[in-house]
Amino acid sequence: MAELDFYGNMDKDVRGKIQSQYPAWYFDQFIEELEHKINQMDNQLKMGLIHSNEMATHRMELEELKVKRDNILQSKPNPSQGESDRLKKLYKEFSTIISDTMFTLSEMKMGTADAHQEAKFMMDPVIPVEPKHKDLFKAANAKIIGGKASRNSYAKVFKVIGKLIGEPTNIEVLRKDKPTGRRPGSKKGMIQ
């Protein structure tokens, strides 16, 4: 698979270093608000509501917003069918990995979940990352330390992939409902 670049120029500084937590195209509401502002300013021009002294500034601001919107939309990767199929498989695989590191909804509600263990999975790199997935973590700007990642890093990759392929991105839906009789992370040797 060709390396995907999830982040556009607006997400990077002048040296090309990613500055955004998530890519700009990830946020539908931001794009919708930008589109609304563009339509509003365009309508003001068409209806003659802009004073002649402000016309040039208004047009310049409108053009800048249009360029910003277009740059955001163009920065969203357009995976090939093969890449899309791989991303769908990874989305499912990562959903299982994330789910396996979560206490169940019942355990959370009853207060029997171990807060320290939950925090450890969220923050500490304790979940192994297969070498073939390292390019995806890099593309999503998610940290891998010593061949392992935290649940938050997995969640970041999961969310970006999910958004790209049109799947849900809320990881809480992955939390199982009934107690499983096992400790989270007991699969794949995540607990040390």
C-alpha positions in Angstrom: 0.0 0.0 0.0 1.3 3.4 -0.9 1.9 5.6 2.2 -1.2 7.6 3.0 -0.7 11.2 4.1 -3.6 12.0 6.4 -2.4 15.6 7.1 -2.5 18.5 4.6 -0.4 21.6 4.5 -2.8 23.5 6.8 -2.0 20.9 9.5 1.7 21.4 9.3 4.2 24.1 10.2 6.6 25.7 7.7 9.1 22.8 8.3 6.4 20.2 7.5 5.9 19.1 11.1 2.4 18.1 12.0 0.8 20.7 14.4 -2.8 19.4 14.5 -4.0 16.6 16.7 -6.3 15.4 13.9 -6.4 16.4 10.2 -8.5 19.4 9.3 -10.8 17.2 7.1 -11.7 15.1 10.1 -13.9 17.8 11.5 -17.3 18.0 9.6 -18.6 20.8 11.8 -15.6 23.0 11.0 -16.1 22.5 7.3 -19.8 23.1 7.6 -19.2 26.4 9.5 -16.6 27.4 6.9 -19.1 26.7 4.1 -21.8 28.6 5.9 -19.5 31.6 6.3 -18.6 31.5 2.6 -22.3 31.4 1.6 -23.2 34.2 4.0 -20.4 36.4 2.6 -21.2 35.5 -1.0 -24.9 36.4 -0.4 -23.9 39.7 1.2 -22.0 40.6 -2.0 -24.8 39.5 -4.3 -27.4 41.5 -2.4 -25.3 44.6 -2.3 -25.1 44.7 1.5 -21.4 45.5 1.5 -20.4 49.2 1.5 -18.2 50.1 -1.4 -15.3 51.1 0.9 -15.3 47.5 2.3 -15.9 45.7 -1.0 -12.2 44.8 -1.8 -11.5 43.6 1.8 -14.7 41.6 1.8 -13.9 39.9 -1.5 -10.3 39.2 -0.4 -11.6 37.6 2.9 -14.1 35.6 0.9 -11.5 34.3 -1.5 -9.2 33.3 1.4 -12.0 31.3 3.0 -12.7 29.5 -0.3 -9.0 28.7 -0.7 -8.9 27.4 2.9 -12.0 25.2 2.4 -10.7 23.9 -0.9 -7.3 23.1 0.7 -9.0 21.2 3.5 -11.2 19.2 1.2 -8.3 18.4 -1.2 -6.1 17.3 1.8 -8.4 14.3 2.5 -6.8 11.2 1.1 -8.6 9.3 -1.6 -7.6 5.7 -1.1 -7.7 3.2 -4.0 -10.1 0.3 -3.7 -7.2 -1.9 -2.4 -6.2 0.7 0.2 -9.8 1.1 1.2 -10.2 -2.6 1.7 -7.0 -2.7 3.8 -8.2 0.2 5.9 -11.6 -1.5 6.5 -9.8 -4.6 7.7 -7.5 -2.5 10.0 -10.5 -0.6 11.3 -12.1 -3.9 12.4 -8.7 -5.3 13.8 -8.1 -2.1 15.7 -11.6 -2.0 17.1 -11.0 -5.5 18.6 -7.6 -4.4 20.0 -9.1 -1.3 21.6 -12.1 -3.2 22.9 -9.9 -5.8 24.5 -8.2 -3.1 26.6 -11.4 -1.7 27.9 -13.3 -2.6 31.1 -16.9 -3.4 30.3 -19.7 -0.9 30.5 -21.1 -2.8 33.5 -17.8 -2.7 35.3 -17.5 1.0 34.7 -21.0 1.7 36.0 -20.6 -0.6 39.1 -17.3 1.0 39.9 -15.4 -2.3 39.8 -13.1 -1.2 37.0 -9.5 -0.5 38.1 -8.9 3.2 37.4 -5.1 2.7 37.4 -5.3 -0.1 34.9 -7.7 1.9 32.7 -5.4 4.9 32.8 -2.4 2.7 32.0 -4.0 1.4 28.9 -5.0 4.9 27.8 -1.7 6.6 28.4 1.2 4.1 28.5 2.5 2.3 25.5 1.6 -1.3 26.5 -0.2 -2.6 23.4 2.1 -4.2 20.8 2.0 -2.7 17.3 2.8 -5.1 14.4 5.7 -3.8 12.3 3.4 -3.7 9.2 1.2 -1.1 10.9 4.0 1.3 11.8 3.5 3.3 8.6 -0.2 3.9 9.5 0.7 5.1 13.0 3.2 7.5 11.5 0.7 8.8 8.9 -1.8 9.4 11.7 0.8 11.1 13.9 0.3 8.5 16.7 3.2 7.6 18.9 4.9 4.2 19.1 7.5 3.6 21.8 9.5 0.4 21.8 7.1 -1.3 19.4 4.1 -0.6 21.5 1.4 2.1 21.7 -1.1 3.3 24.1 -4.9 2.8 23.6 -5.1 6.6 22.9 -2.6 6.1 20.0 -4.6 3.2 18.7 -7.8 5.2 19.1 -6.3 8.1 17.1 -5.4 5.8 14.2 -8.8 4.0 14.5 -10.7 7.4 14.4 -8.8 8.7 11.4 -9.3 5.5 9.5 -12.9 5.4 10.5 -13.5 8.9 9.4 -11.8 8.2 6.1 -13.9 5.1 5.3 -17.1 6.5 6.7 -17.3 4.4 9.9 -18.1 5.5 13.5 -15.2 7.1 15.3 -16.4 7.0 18.9 -14.3 4.3 20.7 -16.8 4.1 23.6 -19.1 2.1 21.4 -16.4 -0.6 21.4 -16.8 -1.1 25.2 -18.4 -4.4 25.8 -21.6 -4.4 27.8 -21.4 -7.5 29.9 -18.5 -8.6 32.2 -16.2 -11.0 30.4 -14.6 -12.6 33.4 -11.1 -11.5 32.2 -8.9 -8.6 32.9 -8.6 -6.1 30.0 -5.5 -6.6 28.1 -5.0 -10.2 29.1 -4.9 -11.1 25.4 -1.7 -10.6 23.4 0.4 -10.2 26.6 -0.4 -6.6 27.2 -0.4 -6.8 31.0 3.0 -6.9 32.6 
